[in-house]
């Protein structure tokens, strides 16, 4: 599913519900690159990495950071024409324990609400500086926009990992900055 430069995915087996969001970086429009192609490709590769994990380890917990690492590595290896960059947040909810494991890169964040809809947990954004979130990037050869040339290249290793327990009637909302910046 996608909307604008944002994209999401979800996958489920008997043990896990894995879901994620990606937000393509709009600055690539200045170079004639559609940022939505990158975010849609990233979530497609992420969903594929989750499905492969389900096939190999059906009863095991899915590691969101490993999903992000595999998805980005496969995207780079395949050399598909998906240039640009994106933030990404991947979460795995263990259906047996209520444990929510996350890997978050950039300013896509999440909040856990209790039964009274009060924030129980709010994740922090990862920013190099204002309006420059951590992001996964595949630049076209020799055509990196000047504002991205100055930036450190982020990798899935830079993703923040967190574990939060969801009690009965808790709700987790994950979203790109497009939602949380406007609430």
Secondary structure, 3 states (H helix, E strand, C coil): CEECCEEEEEEECCCEEEEEEEEECHHHHHHCCCHHHHHHHHHHHHHHHHHHHHHHCCCCCCCHHHHHHHHHHHHHHHCCCCCEEEEEEEEEEECCCCEEEEEEECCCEEEEECCCCCEEEECCCCEEECCEECCEEECCCCCCCHHHHCCCCECHHHCEEEEEECCCCCEEEEECHHHHCCC
